[in-house]
């Protein structure tokens, strides 16, 4: 555990050194340990639900059984894997070219599934399941093409970095307990949440700039849009009846 702790601390204090560490042979193993700890902390926190006072309709109930939590845990690595995939694709897309144009096109690509989902549930648009699936398939074509461009080494190094980045999320969760719980303040919760998000984006921008050779702005845009896209997947699964509302709320909450 000591090497994994050292690996995690690099993400909290030295993003550039963390990027260099992701090139080591043991980076994947260390990153997986950091991710496993972060996922476990998030799931345990969701189970105890200490922030229920912030929302009377909070998603967690102590009566949920092992089957429910197994479904929640099942989605955790899937969503993380998708976030890695989206991030690598967007980093590769943002790597060159005029930044405003690349950012606008990445934003448009991110917005398409949002618009499709809104149309699918809108009583006015009444987009059927067939056209919705066809449009999503067409939307995925550029992603499949771009998947062939990054090297295997790039995929591995970026995945290791994103695994290690979970150290920031874990510390942010602990900060939430230390600050928000004593104050029992919704304003404090949003302030801590925003601070952790900015911290994660800063670490990601500085680290991926060194690791992948892009500017900080390009790296931040890629990470931010990949986070948005990974959150859309469970929502789309819910629209197709593949995910119950209770599980969706917890997945998004975690």
DOLUMZA-303337 format. One record per residue (C-alpha): x, y, z. Coordinates in pm, 1 decimal, m for minus. Each point is the difference from the previous one (the first is absolute). Last residue first. Layout:
# DOLUMZA-303337
[r [X; Y; Z]],
...
This chain:
# DOLUMZA-303337
[r [m2171.0; 846.8; m608.7]],
[r [m310.0; 214.9; m42.6]],
[r [m31.6; m83.5; m368.8]],
[r [16.7; m371.0; 75.4]],
[r [m232.4; 44.2; 299.3]],
[r [m265.8; 178.5; m200.0]],
[r [26.7; m248.8; m285.1]],
[r [m36.4; m297.3; 238.7]],
[r [m324.6; 139.2; 141.0]],
[r [m129.0; 90.5; m347.4]],
[r [44.3; m353.8; m124.5]],
[r [259.7; m58.4; m275.6]],
[r [m52.0; m184.6; m326.2]],
[r [m340.7; 154.8; m65.2]],
[r [107.7; 172.4; m317.7]],
[r [m15.1; 347.3; 154.8]],
[r [195.4; m131.2; 299.6]],
[r [284.1; m116.6; m225.1]],
[r [5.4; 349.0; m152.4]],
[r [38.6; 151.1; 348.2]],
[r [267.5; m257.6; 83.8]],
[r [197.0; 109.5; m310.0]],
[r [m43.4; 375.1; 43.9]],
[r [232.5; 15.9; 300.9]],
[r [290.3; m131.6; m209.9]],
[r [m66.2; 273.5; m255.9]],
[r [24.8; 280.5; 254.4]],
[r [324.5; m135.1; 144.3]],
[r [145.9; m36.5; m350.0]],
[r [m95.0; 362.6; m72.0]],
[r [190.3; 121.7; 305.2]],
[r [305.1; m217.2; m66.6]],
[r [32.7; 110.8; m362.8]],
[r [m53.8; 368.2; 81.5]],
[r [257.8; m16.5; 279.0]],
[r [257.9; m161.4; m229.8]],
[r [m51.7; 259.9; m270.9]],
[r [35.2; 284.9; 250.1]],
[r [315.9; m149.0; 152.5]],
[r [161.3; m25.8; m341.7]],
[r [62.0; m339.6; m153.0]],
[r [309.5; m219.3; 14.2]],
[r [m159.1; m318.0; 130.9]],
[r [169.1; m50.8; 336.8]],
[r [114.7; 354.0; 71.7]],
[r [m324.0; 169.6; m95.0]],
[r [m182.9; m297.5; 149.5]],
[r [143.2; 81.4; 342.2]],
[r [m60.6; 374.8; m0.6]],
[r [m354.1; m24.8; m135.3]],
[r [m98.0; m301.3; 209.7]],
[r [131.5; 159.6; 319.5]],
[r [m185.3; 321.4; m78.3]],
[r [m318.1; m184.4; m98.7]],
[r [8.1; m201.5; 322.1]],
[r [58.0; 309.3; 213.3]],
[r [m279.3; 187.6; m175.2]],
[r [m235.6; m291.7; 65.2]],
[r [112.4; m20.3; 363.1]],
[r [m60.1; 372.4; 51.3]],
[r [m344.7; m21.1; m159.1]],
[r [m102.8; m287.0; 227.3]],
[r [140.6; 177.8; 305.2]],
[r [m198.5; 314.7; m80.9]],
[r [m314.3; m197.6; m83.4]],
[r [15.9; m182.0; 333.0]],
[r [78.7; 317.7; 192.6]],
[r [m308.4; 166.7; m148.6]],
[r [m209.7; m301.5; 99.4]],
[r [111.7; 38.5; 358.6]],
[r [3.9; m263.6; 268.4]],
[r [301.1; 184.4; 142.5]],
[r [151.9; m307.2; 167.7]],
[r [m95.4; m221.8; m297.0]],
[r [113.4; 242.3; m269.8]],
[r [358.4; 57.1; 111.9]],
[r [154.0; m328.5; 116.5]],
[r [m233.0; m227.9; m198.7]],
[r [35.9; 204.5; m317.9]],
[r [376.4; 11.3; 47.2]],
[r [0.4; m381.2; 10.7]],
[r [m187.0; m6.1; m329.4]],
[r [246.2; 245.5; m150.3]],
[r [290.1; m216.4; 115.3]],
[r [m156.4; m294.5; m181.3]],
[r [m68.2; 205.2; m312.2]],
[r [360.3; 119.5; m8.9]],
[r [126.9; m357.8; 30.2]],
[r [m227.1; m92.1; m291.0]],
[r [254.8; 173.6; m221.9]],
[r [212.5; m312.6; 30.9]],
[r [m237.7; m196.0; m221.9]],
[r [m14.4; 290.9; m243.7]],
[r [378.7; m0.7; m23.7]],
[r [20.1; m375.3; m49.5]],
[r [m263.3; 18.2; m275.5]],
[r [196.6; 279.1; m166.8]],
[r [316.3; m212.1; 7.3]],
[r [m171.9; m313.0; m132.9]],
[r [m186.8; 165.7; m285.9]],
[r [310.8; 195.2; m99.8]],
[r [210.3; m318.4; 1.4]],
[r [m251.9; m178.4; m220.9]],
[r [34.1; 283.4; m248.7]],
[r [m274.8; 250.7; m64.7]],
[r [m154.6; m5.2; m352.7]],
[r [m227.5; m303.9; m10.4]],
[r [m245.1; 128.8; 258.5]],
[r [m56.7; 306.7; m217.3]],
[r [m197.2; m209.7; m247.5]],
[r [m213.9; m154.8; 273.7]],
[r [m67.0; 341.8; 151.0]],
[r [m93.8; 146.0; m339.4]],
[r [m253.8; m284.4; m46.0]],
[r [m159.3; 41.1; 345.1]],
[r [m233.6; 281.9; m107.1]],
[r [m130.0; m214.6; m286.0]],
[r [m77.2; m277.5; 248.6]],
[r [m170.9; 250.0; 230.2]],
[r [m213.0; 125.0; m290.2]],
[r [m100.5; m354.3; m91.4]],
[r [m85.4; m79.7; 361.9]],
[r [m221.6; 309.8; 28.7]],
[r [m159.5; m64.6; m339.6]],
[r [m97.9; m350.6; 115.5]],
[r [m112.6; 100.9; 349.5]],
[r [m238.0; 264.8; m129.8]],
[r [50.2; 375.3; 26.8]],
[r [m323.9; 139.2; 140.9]],
[r [99.0; 364.4; m59.9]],
[r [m292.3; 154.9; 186.1]],
[r [m23.6; m251.5; 285.1]],
[r [373.5; 48.6; 64.5]],
[r [169.9; m311.7; 136.7]],
[r [180.4; m96.8; m321.3]],
[r [64.7; 359.9; m100.9]],
[r [180.8; 67.1; 327.2]],
[r [203.5; m315.9; m45.4]],
[r [93.7; 100.9; m354.6]],
[r [98.6; 348.8; 112.7]],
[r [223.1; m137.5; 274.6]],
[r [142.2; m258.9; m239.5]],
[r [93.4; 284.4; m240.6]],
[r [146.0; 237.2; 262.1]],
[r [332.3; m179.3; 35.7]],
[r [60.3; 4.0; m375.1]],
[r [m90.5; 369.7; m8.7]],
[r [236.5; 76.4; 288.0]],
[r [280.8; m188.2; m175.3]],
[r [m71.5; 196.5; m320.3]],
[r [5.1; 329.6; 189.4]],
[r [323.9; m90.1; 180.1]],
[r [169.7; m99.0; m326.5]],
[r [m112.9; 320.1; m169.7]],
[r [105.1; 221.7; 291.2]],
[r [335.8; m184.7; 31.2]],
[r [112.8; 19.4; m362.0]],
[r [161.5; m329.9; m89.4]],
[r [184.3; m262.0; 201.4]],
[r [m40.9; m217.5; 307.8]],
[r [m369.9; 62.7; 53.8]],
[r [m112.4; m308.2; m194.7]],
[r [254.6; m224.7; 170.3]],
[r [m96.7; 137.9; 338.5]],
[r [m367.8; m48.1; m85.4]],
[r [50.1; m363.2; m94.3]],
[r [217.0; m72.1; 304.0]],
[r [m253.6; 167.0; 230.7]],
[r [m297.9; m182.2; m149.8]],
[r [167.5; m337.0; 47.2]],
[r [113.7; 79.9; 352.9]],
[r [m351.1; 121.8; 91.0]],
[r [m142.4; m319.2; m149.2]],
[r [226.1; m211.5; 219.9]],
[r [m104.1; 200.7; 305.3]],
[r [m365.3; m45.9; m84.3]],
[r [42.1; m374.5; m39.0]],
[r [213.0; m25.0; 313.8]],
[r [m278.8; 157.2; 213.5]],
[r [m300.4; m159.9; m171.2]],
[r [41.2; m341.1; 162.7]],
[r [42.0; 159.2; 343.3]],
[r [m349.1; 149.8; m25.4]],
[r [m141.8; m333.1; m117.4]],
[r [172.2; m179.9; 288.4]],
[r [m138.8; 262.7; 236.0]],
[r [m355.7; m87.2; m103.4]],
[r [60.3; m372.0; 24.8]],
[r [150.1; 36.7; 347.8]],
[r [m313.1; 161.6; 138.2]],
[r [m145.6; 349.8; 13.4]],
[r [m170.5; 56.0; 335.9]],
[r [254.4; 263.3; 103.0]],
[r [m142.4; 232.3; m260.7]],
[r [206.8; 217.4; m227.5]],
[r [m126.4; 238.3; m268.9]],
[r [m40.7; 317.2; 205.4]],
[r [m356.6; 131.3; m12.7]],
[r [37.2; 199.6; 322.0]],
[r [308.8; 160.8; m157.6]],
[r [284.5; 160.3; 193.7]],
[r [m82.1; m200.1; 314.9]],
[r [82.8; m317.3; m192.1]],
[r [367.8; 94.7; 0.9]],
[r [108.8; m290.7; 221.0]],
[r [m126.9; m257.1; m253.2]],
[r [135.9; m308.7; 178.0]],
[r [m24.6; m200.0; m324.9]],
[r [115.8; 289.5; m218.1]],
[r [304.9; 51.1; 220.8]],
[r [81.7; m370.2; m19.8]],
[r [m33.8; 14.8; m378.4]],
[r [220.3; 308.5; m31.6]],
[r [267.6; m140.8; 231.9]],
[r [3.1; m327.9; m193.1]],
[r [29.8; 177.9; m333.5]],
[r [289.2; 213.8; 126.8]],
[r [182.4; m299.5; 144.4]],
[r [m43.4; m196.0; m322.6]],
[r [115.9; 296.7; m208.9]],
[r [318.2; 45.4; 203.3]],
[r [72.5; m374.1; m23.0]],
[r [m67.0; 2.6; m374.7]],
[r [239.1; 290.9; m40.9]],
[r [275.4; m186.5; 179.8]],
[r [m41.3; m305.0; m225.0]],
[r [m13.3; 212.8; m313.1]],
[r [304.4; 204.7; 99.5]],
[r [222.6; m301.4; 68.8]],
[r [192.8; 22.8; m328.8]],
[r [58.8; 372.1; 37.7]],
[r [m141.1; 252.1; m248.0]],
[r [m276.3; 105.0; 240.3]],
[r [271.4; 118.5; 241.1]],
[r [90.1; 279.3; m243.5]],
[r [m358.9; 123.8; 8.3]],
[r [m0.4; m11.7; 379.3]],
[r [319.1; 204.6; m6.4]],
[r [m183.0; 261.7; m205.8]],
[r [m300.9; m8.6; 232.5]],
[r [214.4; 62.2; 311.6]],
[r [m195.2; 42.6; 325.5]],
[r [m323.8; m197.6; 3.5]],
[r [74.0; m211.9; m305.5]],
[r [344.8; m86.4; 136.3]],
[r [m164.6; m106.1; 326.1]],
[r [m184.1; m280.4; m180.6]],
[r [322.1; m158.0; m127.6]],
[r [152.9; 20.4; 347.2]],
[r [m307.1; m168.6; 143.6]],
[r [18.3; m269.6; m267.8]],
[r [367.0; m61.2; 82.3]],
[r [m92.8; m31.2; 372.1]],
[r [m289.9; m238.7; m61.0]],
